[in-house]
C-alpha cells in the first residue's frame, strides 16, 4: 500500500513540474481562460486538480489540421493566404486621403469665417451698447 501511495505521489510531483514548466513557457496571449499568473498559483496550490485543470482548460489548443509552425503569432507576419491584398499607399500618395484633407480644410475655413463674422457682430453690439450708455 505504501508503494502505491509513493507511486501516486511521484506521478503527482512529475505532472506538477511538467504542468508548471509548460505554463511558464507558454506565451501570455496563448493561455486560455485565466491569466498566466493565476494558472501558476492554481497549479502550485491545488495539486493534482491544478495541473489537471491546466491541461484541460488552460493550455493552448493546437489546431488539429495545422502542422508545426502553422499557427500565427503576433509579430510573425501574415501567412501567405491571409496577406492583405491591398498595397499600402503613403498618405501623400493616396487620392482618397488627399480629398478628405482638402474637404476638411474647406470645412475648417468655413467654420473659422463664421466664427469671425459672429465675433465682429458681437463686438459691434458691445460697441453700440457702450455708446448708448455713454450718451
C-alpha positions in Angstrom: 0.0 0.0 0.0 2.9 2.4 0.8 4.4 1.7 -2.6 1.1 2.6 -4.3 1.0 5.9 -2.4 4.6 6.6 -3.2 4.0 5.9 -6.9 0.9 8.2 -6.9 2.9 10.9 -5.1 5.8 10.6 -7.6 3.3 10.8 -10.6 1.7 13.9 -9.0 5.1 15.5 -8.5 6.2 14.8 -12.0 3.0 16.1 -13.6 3.1 19.2 -11.4 6.6 20.0 -12.6 5.6 19.3 -16.2 2.5 21.4 -16.0 4.4 24.3 -14.3 7.1 24.3 -16.9 4.5 24.1 -19.7 2.6 27.0 -18.2 5.6 29.2 -17.7 6.9 28.6 -21.2 3.6 29.3 -22.8 3.2 32.8 -24.3 0.8 35.1 -22.3 -1.5 35.7 -25.3 -2.0 31.9 -25.9 -3.1 31.0 -22.3 -6.8 30.2 -22.2 -9.4 31.2 -19.6 -7.3 32.8 -16.9 -4.1 35.0 -16.8 -0.9 33.1 -16.7 -0.1 34.0 -13.1 -3.4 32.7 -11.9 -2.6 29.3 -13.6 0.8 29.2 -11.9 -0.9 29.6 -8.5 -3.6 27.1 -9.3 -1.1 24.5 -10.4 1.1 25.0 -7.3 -1.7 25.3 -4.7 -4.2 22.7 -5.8 -2.3 19.6 -6.8 -3.4 17.3 -8.6 -6.5 19.3 -9.5 -4.4 22.3 -10.6 -2.3 20.5 -13.2 -5.3 18.5 -14.5 -7.2 21.8 -14.9 -4.2 23.3 -16.7 -4.0 20.5 -19.2 -7.8 20.6 -19.8 -8.7 24.3 -19.6 -5.6 26.5 -19.7 -3.2 25.0 -22.1 -3.3 26.5 -25.6 -5.2 24.3 -28.1 -3.2 23.2 -31.2 -5.2 23.2 -34.4 -5.8 19.6 -35.5 -5.2 20.3 -39.2 -2.1 22.5 -38.9 1.4 21.3 -38.6 4.3 22.8 -36.7 4.8 26.5 -37.3 1.4 27.0 -39.0 -0.1 28.9 -36.1 0.1 32.7 -36.5 1.8 34.6 -33.7 1.9 38.4 -33.2 4.9 39.8 -34.9 5.3 36.8 -37.2 3.7 38.5 -40.2 0.8 37.1 -42.2 0.6 33.6 -43.7 0.6 34.0 -47.4 -3.1 33.1 -47.8 -4.1 35.8 -45.2 -1.9 38.6 -46.6 -3.8 41.8 -47.2 -4.4 42.2 -51.0 -4.4 46.0 -51.0 -1.0 47.5 -51.4 -0.3 50.1 -48.7 0.0 53.7 -50.0 1.6 56.6 -48.3 -0.8 59.3 -47.2 0.6 61.9 -49.6 0.1 59.5 -52.5 -3.4 58.4 -51.5 -6.1 60.3 -53.5 -8.8 59.5 -51.1 -6.8 60.8 -48.1 -5.9 64.0 -50.1 -9.6 64.5 -51.0 -10.6 64.2 -47.3 -7.8 66.5 -46.3 -9.0 69.2 -48.7 -12.6 68.7 -47.7 -11.7 69.1 -44.0 -9.6 72.2 -44.7 -12.6 73.8 -46.5 -14.9 72.9 -43.7 -12.4 74.4 -41.2 -12.1 77.6 -43.2 -15.9 78.0 -43.4 -16.2 77.4 -39.6 -13.4 79.9 -39.0 -15.1 82.6 -41.2 -18.4 82.0 -39.4 -16.7 82.5 -36.0 -15.0 85.7 -37.3 -18.4 87.0 -38.5 -20.0 86.2 -35.2 -17.2 87.8 -33.3 -17.5 91.0 -35.4 -21.2 91.1 -34.8 -20.8 90.7 -31.1 -18.1 93.4 -30.9 -20.4 95.7 -32.9 -23.3 95.0 -30.4 -21.0 95.7 -27.5 -19.8 99.0 -29.1 -23.4 100.1 -29.6 -24.3 99.3 -26.0 -21.3 101.2 -24.7 -22.2 104.2 -26.9 -25.8 104.1 -25.7 -24.8 104.0 -22.0 -22.2 106.7 -22.6 -24.6 109.3 -24.1 
